[in-house]
Amino acid sequence: MSIRKRLFISNAVMIILPIILFNIYFILLHLFFGNELNSFTHRPGAHVEQNQPAFSKLTKTASLQPEKLLDTTYLDALSSELKKEQTELIIRKGQKILYNVSPFKGVDTKDIPAFGQEGYNPMVWLDSRPFSIRQHDFYFDDGEEGSILLINKNHSFPQLARQFFPLIIFGLLGIVILTNILLSYLMARSILKPVRLLSMASEKISRGDLNFHIQSNKKDELGKLVNAFDDMRKQLKRHNELRDQYENNRKELIASISHDLKTPITSIRGYVEGIMDGVANTEEKLKKYLETIHTKAEYMDRLINELFLYSKLEVNQVAFRFEKVKILPFIKDYLEELKLEFNPDQIQILLHASEPFPAVVRIDRDHIIRVMSNIIYNSIKYKDKGQCIIRISLHDQKDMIKVAITDNGPGVPREELPNIFHQFYRGDPSRRADTGGSGLGLAIASQIIKAHGGDIWGENSDDHGLIIAFTLPKADD
């Protein structure tokens, strides 16, 4: 859920939830103070209608038999009925209260309405409390003024307001405050948690620590931001690892170049000094010295060219011209040209492929020729038999074409097979230029095959030779 929707729902809940809670709160108040709160639902003077039979009876008695209102027994019976309706009876004669029961025994005649104020009075203060009174005035047989007063003991509205309004107001405020605190906490928790994660991650990254992981299961904007931040951390970590790898490769490259260039330069310097010192005092010796210098210079030039190519391949700076090529005719043409360079008694190259082999691959012709040349010349360089036999076989593997080049040479120790595609690796520990080459041939081949979207690997054959195999993706129709 997005933050916008969450805020909208939160605002709606902030309005609806207090209303629901206040209703529940009012119901609880009604359960505990039901009798008192009932007066809220009564209209003014409703108790008068409830006491009408008793009041009518009293007024009739006052008219026909006023002296009967002096009978305490009669009045006690009426008072008992009135008490059931939360009403008290007071009889006044002149300035004297003839009949009065608890809780108004301490009430004086001056505290109640005077003679002549007959009717309903909604609020009269007795004992510092408001009550409603219904009054009927009459005359006793001796002519003295008399009054019948029915005092309703139900709480009046002001008293109820003074008693319950604080509970209602503070309850309402408490519900609103509690709702706001709860919703604010929930919203803050959902927002601040990802913010704290981002803050912690930022501090770690600023210290150079990328070995951590943050994740959010939320689908809102902040959850997406947390996951995007972690993706950025992963990319930064991969970048740093790649940078460190490049730095290590650079150091290793410099060390290897220094070693491989120092040897021919030392030889060239020695032969040049021999010529300068007159050691090459015959035409034959001078010719030999110059041929050696030329050979060493060509080796250095070849090493620098291969090194330059490998460096460009490693940083993806080589432009490839891909085209769709039928693999079998392409390899046949290449081998026909290559065979012209070798004596068949010493080097024999064989091609094995089922006819017809219509597979089409998407390759850069020149670079694939370089790959095969590097592998084949590597096999010839390390041949240990009178005749070097190289077999090239093609295999169709669904979306890929596998090319395997097998020789009958000494092979490579099993533990060294993973290293043969590393830069400057040579099977000859002496690393001599006349047999070891530049050490970049198979490394260059590996980079080219990877740029084509294939794989390359090495393995020993059953007859102790070496197999270099690589795959090329088929071209789309």
Buried (B, 14 or more C-beta within 10 A) or exposed (E): EEBEEBEEEBEEBBEEBBEEBBEEBBEEBBEEBEEBBEBEEEEEEEBBEBBEEBBEEBBEBBEEEBEEBBEEEBBEEBBEBBEEBBBBBBBBBBEEBBBBBEEBEEBEBEEBBEBEEBEBBBEBEBEEEBBBBBBBBBBBEEEEBBBBBBBBBBBBBEBBEEEBEEBBEEBBEBBBEEBEEEBEEEBEEBBEBBEEBBEEBEEBBEEEEBEEEBEBEBEBEBBBBBBEBBEEBEEEBEEEEEEEEEEEBEEEBEEBBEEBBEBBEEBBEBBEEBBEEEEBEEEEEBEEBBEBBEBBEEBBEBBBEBBEBBBEBBEEEBEBEBEEBBBBEBBEEBBEEBEEEBEEEEBBBEBEBEEEBEBBBBBBBEBBBBBBBBBBEBBBBBBEEEEBBBBBBBBBEEEBBBBBBBBBBBBBEEEEBEEBBBBBBBBEEEBEBEEBBBBBBBBBBBBBBBBBEBBBBBBBBEEEBBBBBBBBBBBEE
